[in-house]
Amino acid sequence: MAASSSLSGPSREHLEWPFFEPHHRAFVEKLDAFAASGALAAVDHGDTDGACRTLVKLLGEAGLLAAATGNAGADVIDSRAVCLARETLAWHDGLADFAFAMQGLGTGAIGLAGSDDLKRAVLPKVTSGEWLSAFALSEKEAGSDVAAMACAARAEGDSYVLDGEKTWISNGGIADVYTVFARTGEAPGTRGISAFVVFAGDPGFSIAERIDVIAPHPLATIRFENCRIPASRRLGSAGEGFKIAMRTLDIFRASVAAASLGFARRAIDEALAHAKARPMFGATLSDLQLTQAALGDMATGIDGAALLTYRAAWRRDVQKLPTTKEAAMAKMTATETAQTVIDRAVQMFGGRGVRSGEIVEKLYREIRALRIYEGATEVQKLIVARELLKA
C-alpha cells in the first residue's frame, strides 16, 4: 500500500486449515516471492491506467494470471487459488488485486461458454498480460436489477448489431476485450439476454465517459452505436446471457470476500504495529483495555469471514456443488467485517488515520466499493434468503 510501511507480508496461519492442499501453499509462496521482489512497489500509481497495464503485464510475466483465467476455461479455475491470490495481493496493493481479478472476471464467461476459437484467440493473451479484459453488465438503470437492462443486440444475418451503454465498467477505457451482456429479446426479463465478446477496436464501440472514484481504478461508461460483430462472438445460446453472467459471478464472488480479507488483515497488522509503538499515558496504546478489546473483535471478525470465504471456495473446488448461497454469505460478511476492521484501525491511528497517503487511509477508501460491486450487501442478503426458501 505504501513504501513507508515496515511490514513484510501477511500472516500465513490460515494456510494450515484443512481447506488447502500442498499446491495452494506452493502458490502462496510464489505470490509472496513476487511481492517481495519489489515489482509492486516500483509501479507508479500516479497514473492509474498506466499502473494497471504495468501490473497486468507483471502478473502475466510472473505466471500468476493463469490462476484467474484458467487459461483453458473457467471450469478449471481453482477458486481457492484465486482467493489466496486476491487476499495476498490486496494486502500489498489494492490496484494489483484489481488488475488480477479483472483478468479473470472479464474472461470468465468466455471460458465458460465461448467457442474453442474464441478461447484460443482471447485467453492466452489475457493470461500472458498482453491484453486487458472487462466485464460489462451494469447500466445506469440496471445495476442490481439486471432484468431492467436496455442495451440491445439485434441479429442481422451472420452478425449482431449492438446499441446502448454500459456503465461502472472496470477496465473501461483500457481493456482490449469486453464481455458484454445485451438484450436480444428471446423472452421477457432475464431470459432475453445474451452475452457477446466485443473488442476495443470494433467499429461503433466507444468510451462515453471516464469515471473517477475515491480509490482510483480505471472505470468508464462504454457506448455501442450500430456496433456490428460476428454472430460467432456470441457466448452460448441466445437468451443464456443472464445464466452465464451468474455462473461467472458465482466463481468470482467469493474472491471479492478474499480481497476484503487482504485489506482487513493489512489493517489489523498496521493497527497492531502502531498500538505497540504509540506512547500513551505512560505506557503504550496496546496496553489500554479498550485497544485490546478492539483488536480482539477485529481478529475474531477476520477469522470468521475467512472461514466463510474458504468454505465457499472449497465447496466449489472439492465438493463440486453450487455456491450461490455460500459465496453470498462470504461476500456479505467479509466486506462488512473488513469495513469495520479498517474503520477501527483508522480510529486507533487518530489524526494520522485520515491523513492522505497513510496506509489505513488508503484501505478506508479501497474497502468501500467492495460492499457494492458484484452485488451490494443488501442483494447478498436477498440471495441467501431466496436460496433458503428454495429448500
N, C-alpha and C positions, 0 to 999 in steps of 0.2 A: 504493500500500500504506500509506503513512503521510505525513502532511503535512510531517514533518521532513526528507524527502529533498530534495536539491538537483538530482537528475537530472530531465531534462525529458521523455525518451522513449527508446524502444529504438533500436538500430541498424537501418538500413534497407538494408544492403549486399546482403542476400539477395534483395531485390526485383529485382536485375539478373539473377538466374538465369533461364534460358530457360523455366522453368515458368510464368512470369507474363506477362500481357498488359497493355496500357495501362490498361484499365478496372480491373484489380486495383490498380495503383499509385494510380489516382484514388480508389479506395475506401479505401485506406490513408490517403490524405491527409484524407479525410472522417473517418475514425476518429481520426486524430491531432488534427484540429481539435476534435472532440468532447471528447477527453481534455484538450486544452489550455484548453477553455472554463471549466474549474473545476467542471463539473457533478458529476463523480465525487467530488471532494474535499469537496463540500458535503453529501454524503449522510451521515446519521447512522447509522453502522454499529453503534451500541449496541443498536438494535432491529433484529434480523436480518430478521424478517418485513417490517417497515415499509421497511427498506432495499431488500429485493428488489422490493417493489411499486414503490417510487420509481425504482429502477434500470430496471425493465422499462418504466415509463412514459417515462422519459427516453430510453431507447434507441429506443422506438417513435416518440416525437416527433421524434427526430433522423433517422428513416428508416432505421435500421440493422438493425431486426429482419427486414426483408424478405429479407435475405441468409440468415437462419436458417430461415425458414418457406417460402421460395419463393413465398409468397402464393397463387399459383395451384396449387401442388402440389409435393411433394418431388422429383419427377422433374426439375424445372427448377432445383433448388438447385445453385449453383456451389460445389463443395467447396473450391476454393482460396480463395474469398472467405470462407467460413465459417472456414477455418483461419486466415486472416490476421486476421479479427476476433477470434477466440479468443486468438491469440497476443498481439495488441495489448492487448486488454482485460485479460488475465491479467497482463501486465507492470505495468499500472497498478493493478488492483483485482481480486482473486480473486472477490469476490462479483459484480462486474459481468460477469465471464466466465461465471460460473454462471448468472446471470439470462438472458444472451443464449443460452447453449447450451440451456437447458431449454425456451425458446420453440420451438426447432427440434426437439429430441428429442421433446417432448411432442406435437407435431402432425405429426411425420414420417409416421407410419402413416396419419393422416387424408389427408395429401397423396398418399400412395402408393395407398391403397385405399378411401378414403371416397367416398361418393356426392357428386354435384355439390351437392346440398342441404346436406350436412354441411360440405363445403368452404366454401360460401358463408356458412354460419352461424358457423363457428369461425375460419377462417384470417384474415379481415380484422381481427377483434377481437384475436387474438393478435399479429398483425403490428403493429397500432397501439399495443400495450401496454395496451389496455383490460382484456384477460383474461390470466391466467397459466395455463400448461399444465403437465401432468405425464405421465410415462411410468411405468405401473405393471405391472412384470413380476415382480420378485423377491418371494419369500416366505421365511418363516423356514427352511423345509426345501427350498427350491427357489431357489437363487441361481444358481450356475454350472450346476447340473443342472436345466434348465428342465423336463425330462420329469417331474420329481417334483412338478410343480405340483398343488395341491389345490383352489384357488379354482375354483368351478364355476359354469357358467351353463346353465340348462335352458330349452329352448324351450317356451313355452306360448302357443299361438295366434299372435298377431302381436306377441308380446313375448318377451323373455328375462328370467329371474329369476336374479340373481347372489347367491351366498353364499360367504363366505370372507374371507380377509385378504390384504393385500399389505404388505410392509414395506420399509424403506430407500427410501421413495418421495420423491425430491427434489421440492420444492414441495408436498409433502404438508401439508395443513392450510391452505394459502393459495391453491392453484390453483382456477381456475374450471372447468376441463375436464381430464379424465383419460382417457388411452388405457389401457385395461385389458385384460389377457390372462387368459382363463379357460378351464378345461377344459370342452369341450362333448361329448366322447366319441365322435366320428366314427370314431376309430381309436386304438390304443394309443399311448402316449408323446407325442411332439411333434406327431404327425399328428392329434391330437384336441383341439387348442387353437384358440380363435377370439379375435378382437380386437373390442373394443367401445369406444364413447365414452360416458363417464359424466360428468354434470355435478354439481358440488358440491351443488346443491340437490335432487338426486334423492332421493325417499323411500327409506330403507333404507341410504343411504350415510352413513358417519360416520368421524370420526377417532378411532382407538382409543388412540393414543399419539403424543406428540411425542418425537423422538429428538435428543439433544444430542451433538455430535461435536466433535473437537478444533479444527477450523476451522469456526466457526459457519455453518451453512447450514440452511435450512428442510427438515426431514426428518420423516417420520411413518410410522406403521403405519395403514393405512386398512382399514375394515371394511365388508362388504356383508352385510346381513341382509334377505333377501327383497326385494332391490333390483330392482324391475321397471323395465325400459327398453324402448322400442320396438325391434322387430327391425330397423328401418331404421337403427339406430345400430350395427349390426354392420359391421365393416370387411372388405370382401372376402367370399369364400365361407366357409361353415362349415368349420372344420378347417384354415384357411390362416393362423391367427394366428402360429404359430411362424415361418413363412416371412416374414410381414410384419414381425415383430419383428426378424429377422435382416437383412432388407433395410434397415430403419431404422437399425439399429446399424452396418451397413456404411457408410452415409452419414456417420454422425457419429463413428465410432470414430477416424478419422484426426484429427478435430478435438480429441479428448482429447489426442492427441500434440501438437497445436499449442498447446493451453493449457499443457502441460508445458514447451514451448519458451519460452513467455512467462515462466513462473516461473523457468526456468533462466537466461534472458537477464537478467532483473532481478537474479538472484542474482550473476551474474558482473559485472554493471555495478556493483552495490553493493560487491562484493569489490575490484574494480579501484580504485574511488574511495577505499575505506578503505585499501588497501595503499599507495597513493601518498601518502596523508596521514599515516599512522601512523608516528611516530618509533620506530626500533628499532635498538639497538646502534650509535648514531652515524650511522645512515643512515635509510632507511625500510623498512617491511615489504616493499615491492615490490623492493627491492634484493637480498633474500635469494634464493638459487637455489632453495630449497625452495618459496618462494612462486611463483616464476616457473614452476617445473615444474608446480605445481598449476594455475596459470592456463592453461598450455599444454594440459593434459589437459582442463580444463573447456571451453575454446573448441573443441577438436577434437571432443569428445563432442557438443557442441551442434550444430555444423555437420553431423556425421554423422547425428544424429537429424532435423535439419531436412531433409536431402536425402531421407531415407526418408519423412518426413511429406508433403512436397510432391510426391514421386514418386507416392505413393498417390492424392493428390487430383488430380493431373494425369492419371493413368491413367484415373480415373473420368470426369473432365470432358472430356478430349480424345480419348482412345482408346475411350471408352465400353465399357471392359472390366471384368469383375469385379475387385474389390479386396479380397476376403476375406483372402488371404494378405498382400498388401502393407500393408493397414491394420493387420493384427495385428502385423506386423513393426514398423511405425511406432509403434504404441501401446506395445508392449512396450519398444522401445528408448528412445523419448523419455521415458517415465515413469521408467524405471530410471536413465537418464542424468541427468535433472533431479534425482532424489533425491540422486545422488552429487554433482552440482554444488552443490546447495544445502547439503548437509552440509559440503562443503569451505568454502563461504562462511561458514557458521556458525563453523567452526573458525578461520578467519582473523580473525574478529571477537573471538575469545576469550570472555571473560566477557560482553561486550556481546551476543554472538551468541545467548545464551539468556535475555536479559532480555526480559520481556514487553513487547510493543509495538514492539520493533525490527523492521525490515522483514525481515531474514533469519530472524528467529524466526517471523514470520507465514508466510513462504514455507515454512519447515520443516513447519509444521502443514498448510498448504494442499496440498503435493505428496503427502502420504502416501496420501490417499484415491484419487488418480488411478491408483495402482498396483493398485487393487482394482476400482473401479466400471467398468461396461461391459466386464467381462471381466478378471479378475485376470491378472497376468503369466503365471502358470502355465497359464492357459487359452489365452492368446495363443500360447504355445509349442505347445500341442496343435493349435491351429488351423493354424499354419504347417506342422506335421508332417503333418497329415491332408491338407492341400492338396498337399503334395509327394508323398504316397503315392498320390494320385488320378492323378497324371500317368503 
